C-alpha cells in the first residue's frame, strides 16, 4: 500500500530571499508611514502659515486703508491752507495792502499720488515710500500754516492801521447844499481879481448843521477876521479840515469828535457874501480839492 504524504523540500537560499524581501517590505512600509506622517505635519504647518499670512495681509490692507484716509485728511488740510492764502490775497487786494513777504501758499508741495493709495497695490510697492512722503508733506504743510499765521497777524495789524487811516480820512459832506465856488483859481467876489480858492463854498440856510466828515480832535475853535467863526479839526495821519463863516461853533478846542458829530451851524460871519460854509481839506498842510474826498 503506498502512502499519499509527500515531502516538500524548500531550498535554503529561497528562505533567505524570502526573509530579505519581507524585511525590505517592512522597511518600505515604515518609510512610507513616516513620510506620510511628516507630510501631514508639514501640511498642518503650511496651513498655519497660510492662515498667518492671510491674517497679516488683512492687517496690512486695513493699515493701507487707514493710510489712505490719513492722506485724504492731509489733502483736505492743504486745501484749507490754500483757501486761507487766497482769502488773504483777496483781503489785501480789497484793502490795497501789498504782500511784503514771499507767497504763503502751498507752492512746492505736491499731491500724494493716488495710485500709491490703492489698497490692492502689492504690499512690497511704495509702502515705506508713501509713509515717508506723507510725513514730508505734513511737515511742509505745517510750515505753510505757521507762515500763514504770521502773514495774517501782519495783515490784521495793517488793516488796523488802514482802518484808523480811513476813519481819519474826510469822506462825507460836512453839510448839504450847493457848491457855489469851487477849489482852485477863481475871480474874487470882493476884488474882481484872480485868486486861489483853497476850499469850496457850500451854500445853505443859516443854522444848517455842519458835521465832522471824519474822526479827529478840534485844534481850533475861534473867531477870525476874514473867515469869521472858524473850526479846524486835526484828523492825524497828516489830514486836517477847516470850516469857516460859521454862525455858531458847537465844539471846543481839544475835543474829540467822530465822523457825523455836529460841530457848528452854517452862517455868514467874517468877510462873506451870504450864508455858506467855507470847507477845506489839507494833506500835510497843503490844501487839496475837497470834492475828491466826498464819497456820499
HUPEWO-V435588 format. One record per backbone hydrogen bond with DSSP energy under -0.5 kcal/mol. CO is the residue of the C=O (numbers start at 1). NH is the residue of the N-H. If there is no record, write none. Layout:
# HUPEWO-V435588
[[CO,NH] [CO,NH]]
This chain:
# HUPEWO-V435588
[[6,8] [7,9] [8,10] [11,14] [11,15] [12,16] [13,17] [14,18] [15,19] [16,20] [17,21] [18,22] [19,23] [20,24] [21,25] [22,26] [23,27] [24,28] [25,29] [26,30] [27,31] [28,32] [29,33] [30,34] [31,35] [32,36] [33,37] [34,38] [35,39] [36,40] [37,41] [38,42] [39,43] [40,44] [41,45] [42,46] [43,47] [44,48] [45,49] [46,50] [47,51] [48,52] [49,53] [50,54] [51,55] [52,56] [53,57] [54,58] [55,59] [56,60] [57,61] [58,62] [59,63] [60,64] [61,65] [62,66] [63,67] [64,68] [65,69] [66,70] [67,71] [68,72] [69,73] [70,74] [71,75] [72,76] [73,77] [74,78] [75,79] [76,80] [77,81] [78,82] [79,83] [80,84] [81,85] [82,86] [83,87] [84,88] [85,89] [86,90] [87,91] [88,92] [89,93] [90,94] [91,95] [92,96] [92,97] [96,98] [106,109] [108,110] [113,116] [114,117] [115,118] [118,121] [122,125] [124,126] [126,130] [127,131] [128,132] [129,133] [130,134] [131,135] [132,136] [133,137] [134,138] [135,139] [136,140] [137,141] [138,142] [139,143] [140,144] [141,145] [142,146] [143,147] [144,148] [145,149] [146,150] [147,151] [148,152] [149,153] [150,154] [151,155] [152,156] [153,157] [154,158] [155,159] [156,160] [157,161] [158,162] [159,163] [160,164] [161,165] [162,166] [163,167] [164,168] [166,169] [167,215] [168,170] [171,295] [171,296] [174,211] [178,180] [178,203] [181,201] [184,197] [186,188] [186,195] [188,192] [193,188] [195,186] [195,197] [196,198] [197,184] [200,202] [200,279] [201,180] [201,181] [201,203] [202,277] [203,178] [205,208] [208,266] [210,263] [210,264] [212,260] [213,171] [216,257] [217,234] [218,254] [220,232] [222,230] [224,228] [226,271] [227,245] [228,224] [229,246] [230,222] [231,243] [232,219] [232,220] [233,235] [233,241] [234,217] [236,239] [238,284] [239,235] [239,236] [240,282] [241,233] [242,280] [243,231] [244,278] [245,267] [245,269] [246,229] [248,265] [252,255] [255,218] [257,216] [258,261] [261,212] [263,250] [263,251] [264,210] [265,247] [265,248] [266,207] [267,276] [270,272] [275,204] [276,267] [276,278] [277,202] [277,279] [278,244] [279,200] [280,242] [281,288] [282,240] [282,284] [283,286] [285,287] [286,283] [288,281] [288,290] [289,292] [290,293] [291,294] [293,295]]
